[in-house]
Amino acid sequence: MPPIKRAVTKSRRPAAQTAMTEATAGSFPHVRLRRNRKAAWARHLVSENALSPSDLIWPMFVLEGKATRSPVSSMPGVERLSIDLIVEAAREAVDLGIPALAIFPYTDIKLRSADAREASNPNNLVCRATRAIKKANLDIGVILDVALDPYTSHGHDGLLVDDEIVNDATLATLVKQSLVQADAGADILAPSDMMDGRIGAIRRALEGAGHHNTQLMSYAAKYASAFYGPFRDAVGSSGFLKGDKRTYQMDPANSDEAIREVGLDIAEGADMVMVKPGMPYLDIVRRVSETFSVPTLAYQVSGEYAMISAAAAQGVLDPDKSMMESLLSFKRAGACGVLTYFAPRAARLLAMR
């Protein structure tokens, strides 16, 4: 039996439609992607992501004194400020369009203790700074860190018993710390300690105390990173740290674990989540933002700031271009906001555009 011959029919699609299909498929010269890059206005028109001052959170360090500022040697351009100067900086942030500040304390060595009792002192540095900003009636959010490392004599984020960071006992201290911060007027509490169950414990305590509208920004995926060194200098804890933090901060090798951590914190009552560090973990930012569709932030940590600043000082990088490119990368990865020490400088540049 002879083979069956199949009829070949010509396409009835109009020539224009055929040409469009070929162009869509990516054939040159119909497709020239450089057309959309030919001029600045064209590039702006098709830009997929944009950075604005409202995407930035300004981390700052508060110390005792009046009209006092102390440079952080490992972070050029960053200073510890007394409360009166923190209020001035908050006014500057409002003028620049920066929506929130994250305040960290430089705690006197005499106030550090094994039980971190200064963390729950209603008159500690961050509580007094918060009240001063609120008294100034400034339209800006105040974010306070919930963790014990600025207050412990051993430099850890939790309580240390027989060389072990004890989880459940730490929760009770974190709850006390959270309540005094909320009472002081903090808008957002940011637990960065990485103890299991702390978001649920803090949320229950806030609800019980009537702080129904206090937001929780969980450092949900915080890695045991080598990029935190300058920050520890800034808060004065680097010389105190005994051992390391790998029993509670995450393994840099893990990605799926971050999804589990974030999911648990959202279920326990987190309003927004944080990935820390930032640029070395942009893949985690992307996974978290796409998986949960919740406000996801990233922290451009002190080590990242120090690297860019050092390279710029050596003339290896353009300081402004490298800074802005690094910040835009967070937006591209899916972050709705970025904690960055570059915040005021970046905001000024954005205002000039």
N, C-alpha and C positions, 0 to 999 in steps of 0.2 A: 504494500500500500504506500503510495507516494506521500511524502511529508506534507502536512497541512501548512499552507502558506497563510500567514496572518497579514491582513490588510494594514497598510501604513497610512494613517490619516494625517493631514496637515493641521497644524494648530489653527483654530478659528479666532485666536486672540488678536486684537488690533495691534498694528506695528508699534504704536506708542506704548501700549501695555507691555509688550515684549521687551522693548528697550528699557522700560522702567524696571522690569524684573531683573534684567541683566545688570542694571546699575545698582539695584538693591543687593544683588549678589556680590558686588564688590569689584566689578571690572573697571580697569583703567582704560581710557581716560574719563569715562563717565563719572567715576568716583575719584575725587581729589579732596582728601580730608584737609588739605592745607587751605582750601577756600575759606573755611570757617576760622582760620587763624591769621588771615591776611592783614587784619588791622586790629587795633586795640578795642574799638567799639564792637567788632565782630566777636572777639574773644570774650568780652564781657557779656555779650548777648547770649552766647551758648554755654557759658560757664555752668557747670553742674553743682558746684558748691561755692559758698561765700562765707567769709569771716566777718564778724562785726563785734564791737565792744560788748554787746549783750551776751556773747558766747564765752566771755572771760570771767574767771574768778581770781581775785588777787590774794594770794597767801602772804601773810605778814607775821612778824614776830614781835611780841610785846615784852618789855622789861620794866623793872621798877625805876622810879625817878621822875623828874620833870624836865621837859625840854632836853631830853637825853636821847642820843642816838649812838649806836655801836655797830660798826661794820662787821659783817660776817666774812671773814677772810677767805673762806673757800667759795664764796658766792659773790663775785665782784658786782657792786651796784646794789646789793641787798643789805639792809640795815635792820637791826633790832631797834624798836622805837618805844619810848615811854607812852603812857596812855594819852596824854594831851596831844602828842604827835600822831598817834594812831587816829585820833578824831580828825586831825587835819588831813591825814591821808584818806580817810573815809570821805571827806568833803571833795577832795580831788577826784576820787573814784566816781562819785556822783556826777561831777562835771564832765568826766570822760565817758560816761555812759556804762560804766562797769556795774553790774547789778548786785554783786555780793563780794564780801571779804571773808577769808578763812583765817582765823586768828589762832596762833600757837604761842605758848608761854616760854619764856626763858626763866626757869624757876631757880631761885637762890638755892645753893647747895645745902644750906641749913634747913630748908623746908622739904628736902627729899627724904623719904623714909621707905622702909621695906613694905609698909602697908599703904603707901601712896595717899595718906590721909589728906594732904593738901589738895588733891584732886576734887574732894567733896567739900572744900572750904568755900562757903558762899561769897567770901571776900578775896578769893584768889585773883591772880592777875587777869585771866580771861573774863571772869565774871565782872570785875570792875571795868574792864575795857568795854565790854558789851553794854553795861549800864551807861557809860559815858557816851557811847555812840547813840544809844536810844534817847538819852537826855538831850542830845543835840538835834533831835528830830530830823534825822537824815533819812531820805528815801533809799535805803540800801539794806540788803540782807546781811545778817551776821551768821556765819557758820563756825561752830566750835567743834574741835576734835574731841572724840570720846575715846580715850586710851590712857594708860597709866605711865607710859615711858617718860614723859617730862617730869614726873613726880616721884618715881621710884629711885631708890638708892642703888639698884642693880641695873637700871636702864631697860627693863623689859616692859612690855605692854600689859602684862598680867602679874598676878601675885606669885612669888617664888617660894616654894616650900620644898626643902631637901633637894634642891637643884631641879625641881620640876615646876613648870608653869601650871598652876592648878586652875582649871577651867571654871568650875561652878562657884568656887569662892570668889573668883574674880568678877563674876557676873554681879554679885551683890554690890561690889565697890563701883562698878561701872554704872549701875542703876543710881546710886547716890550721886555720882558725878553728873549724870545726865539731868537729874532733878534740879540740882543747884544751877546748872547752866540754863535750863528752861526757865527757872524762876528769875534768872538775871535778864531774860529777854531774848535769848538766842532764838533765831528763826529756824535754823537747821542744825540738828545734831548729826555729827558725822562719825559714827563708830568705826575706828580704824584698827582695832585690837585683834580682830580675827579669832575671837573666842567663839566656840559653838554656842548657838542659842541666844546670843546677846541682843539681836534685833527684837526678838519676841519679848525678852525680859524687859528691855527698855520701853518698848511700845506699851506693854501692859502697865508699867509704872507711870508713864506719861498720861495714859488714859485715866488711871486711877487718881492722879493728881489734878486732873482737869485741863491738862495741856493737850487738848484734842487736836489743835491745829499746828503743833510743832512737827516739822518735817524731819524725816530720817533719811539721810544720804549715806547709805551703807558702803564702806569700802569692802565690797563683796568679793572682789577678786584682787587681793593684795598679795603680791609675790615676795618671797624672800630674796630681795634683789641687792646687788652690789651698788646700785645707783642712789642709795639713800645717805651716803656718808656726809655730804655737806649739810643736809637737814639736821642730822644728829649734832653736828657742830653748832648749828644755829639755835637749837633748843638746849644745848649744853648737856646732852646725854651720851655723847660718844665715848667719853672717858669712863663712864659708869657701866657700860654694857658687859655683862658676864656671859660668856658663851655666845650663842647666836639665836635667831628667832625662827629656825626652820621647823620647830615642832608646832607652830601655829600659823606662820605665813606660808604661802603656797610654793610648791616646787616649780621653778621656772620651766621644767620640762612638760608640765601638764596643761592641757586645754580643756578636756572634757570635765575635769574636776571643777574648773571655773564655772561651767554651766550649772553644775550641781549646787555650788556655793551661792550663786546668784539666785537660782530658783528658790532655795530655802529662805534666803533673806527677803525676797519679795513676798513669799507666803507668810512670813512672820511680821510683815508690816512695813517694809522699806518703801519709801515713796520714790526713790531714785537710787541708782547704783553707780559704783565707781570701779574703774580698773586702774591699778597702780602697780608699776610705773606705766608711762604712756607709750612713747614711740617704740620701745622694744616689744610692746605687747599690743600693737595695732590689730593683729589678728584676733585677739581676745575681745577688743572693743567691737570689732565687726560681728563676731559670733554672738556676743551678748545682745547687741542692739537688734540684730535680725531675729534672734531666737525669742526674745521677750517683748520687744516693742515697748519698753519702758524708758523713761529718761535715763540715758547712760552718759556718764561723764568720765573723763580721763584726767590723770594728774601728770603734768609734765614736771617730773620730780627734780630735786635739787641737782642730782648728778647730770641730768640732761641739760639743765640750765648752765651748769658749770662747764660742761664740754663745749657747748656752742659759744659761750662767752670766752673761753680760753682760746678756741680756734680763731674767733674773730679778733681777739687781742693780738694774735700772732700774724694776722693778715692772711690767714689761710681761707677764711670764709668772709663773705660780706655779712656784717652783723644783722642788718635789717632784713635782707632777703632771706637769709637762712632762718632767722627767727620766724618770719611770716610763713615761710614754706612749711616749717615744722608744725606750726599751729594749724595751718590749713589741712595737714595730713590727718589730724584728729577728726575734723569735720568730715573729710572724705571717708574715713573709716566708720562713721556713724555716731560719733559723740555729739551730744547736744550742747556740751559745755566743757571747758578746759580750765583746770587750776594751773596757773602758770605765773612764775615770778616775772615774766615778761609783760604781764597784763597792762600796766600803765604805759609802757613804751609802745606796745602794739596798738593800744587804743589811740594814742596820739597820732601814730602813723595812719591808722584807719580814718581818723578825722580829717587828715590832709588830702585824702584821695577824692 
